[in-house]
C-alpha cells in the first residue's frame, strides 16, 4: 500500500495488488528481467547505460541494443532494424549521463513502445528528487511498463527497498 501511494504521487496509477516490494532497485531489475525476458532477447537502452543493468543483462544472456539517443523515433527505427523485446530507460537523471527526458520525448517513447509491442522497464529511482516532475512513461503506457521507484535514493541509501508497479496483477504475481 505504501508503494502504491508513493508511485501514485509520481503520477502513475497503482493499485496495491500490482505493486511488489523488492530489496532495492537492483533486485527489482533482476526480478523483472528474469520474469519477462529470455536469453538472447534484445533490450534497447541508451548508449551509456547503468553499469548494474549491464551486469544483469550479461548474467541473463540478454543482448543490449545501444540507441544513440533515447526517443521514440530512434526506438522505432531500432525496432525496424531488429527484433527488440524491451526498452530499459532511466528517464530522470539518467545514470551515468544525468539526462532527464522531457514530456514530449516520454510520449514518443510510449507511442513507439505500443506500436512495436515493447515492454518498457522504467527505472525512475531519481524521479522523486526533481522539483518539477515530468510525466512517467508508466503513466502514458501503463499496460506495458514496469515502473521502479526506490527509497534508497530519496530517503536513505541504507534503506534497500524499492517498489515495482507491474503492468497488471498477473505480472505482479509472476514477479
N, C-alpha and C positions, 0 to 999 in steps of 0.2 A: 504493500500500500504506500509506503514511504517513497519507493522508487517510482511508482506511477504518478505520485504528486510531483516529485522532482522533474520527471520527464514532461508532465503536463505544463509545468512552469516554463519549460523551454519552447512550448507551442506545439507539442506533439500529443495527440490524443492517446492516452494509455489507460488500459484497464488492469486492475490487479492481476487478473489471470493470464495476462500476456507479458508480464514483467517477471524477469528471472534475476535473482541476486547471485552475483559471482564474486570470487575472491580477487577483485580488481579487473581493470580493463584488459590486461594481457590474458588473463584467464578467460574473460568473455570472448576475446577474439579467437582464442584457441578452440573454445567450445563451438562458436559459430562456424568457423572454417571446417571443423571436424564433422559437424552435423549437416552442413549444406553442400559441401564440395567433395570431390573425389580426386585421387592422384591423377595428374595430367590436366586437370581443368585449368583454364586460363582466367586470371584475375587482372583486370585493368587497375592501374594505380598511377600515381604521379611519378615523374622522372626521378625525383628524390623521394624515397618512402621511408617511413618509420622503421628503424632497424629491427625492432621487436617483431614487426609484421613480416619482414623479410625472413627472419629466422623461422617463424611459424610456417610460412609458405614453403620454405625449403624442407622443413621436417615432414610436412604433409604431402610433399611431392606436387605442389601447385606451381603453375607456370605464371610468372608475373609479366604482364604486358605494360611496359612503361609508356605513358602518354606524355607528349611534350608539354602540354598544358591540360589542366582539368577543366573541361567544359563539355557541354552536350554535343556540339558539332564534332569535336575531336573524338569523343567517346563513340559516337555513331559511326564515324569513319573507321575507327579501330574494329568495331563490330562487323563492318562490311568486309574488312580485310581478313579477319579470322574469327573463329567461334569463341567468344568470350562469355563466361558464365556469370561473372560478378564484377563489381567495382568496389574497391576499398578507397575510402576518402576520409581525410581529417579536414572538415570544412572550415573550422575556426582555429586560427593559429597553428596551422599545419606543422607537424614535426617531420622534417627538420627545417622547412623553408619559412615558417612563420606567416605564410599567406593565409588570408581569410577570404573565402569566396563570397561574392555579393549575391543578393537575392536573385538577380537575373540569371546568373551562372547556375545557381542551385535549381532554378526552374528548368533550365535547359538540360541539366543532368537528369532530373526526374522524368522529363519528356523522353530523353534518349533511353533511359532505363526501361520505361514502359514499351517504347517502340521496339526494343531489342530483347525484351523479356529477360532483363538482367536482375540479379539480386544486388542490392546496394548494402554495403556494410559501412555505416556512418559512425565513425569513431569521434564523437563530439565531447571528448573529455575536457576540452578547454572552453566550450561554449558558454558555460555559466560565468566565466570571468569577463565577458565582454559587457561594456556599459550599454551598448545598443546591439541587441542580438538580431542576426539575420534569421529568416525562416529556415528551420532544419529541412533537409531533404525528406526526412521521415514524415514531415507534415504535408509534403507535396506528393509523395508516393508511398503512403503508409503500408500498402498491401505487399510491398516488395522490399521494404527497408528494415534492416536490423539496426537499431539505434542504441549506441553505447554511451552511457553517462557514468562518470566516476566521481566519487567524493575525494579520492586521493589528490587530485589536482586543485580542488576547490575548497576543501576544509583542512585536510592534513595528509601528508604523504604516509603517515603511519596507519591511516585507515585504508586497508586493502579491500574496499567494497566498490563494486560497480553494479549498475542496473542495466539490464538489456531489455529493450522493448522489442519483442518479436513481431513479425508481420501479422501473425494470427495466433490463436490459442493453441492450435495443433503444433505449430512450430515451437512455441514456448515449451510445450510438453516434451517434444523431442530434444530440445536443448537441455 
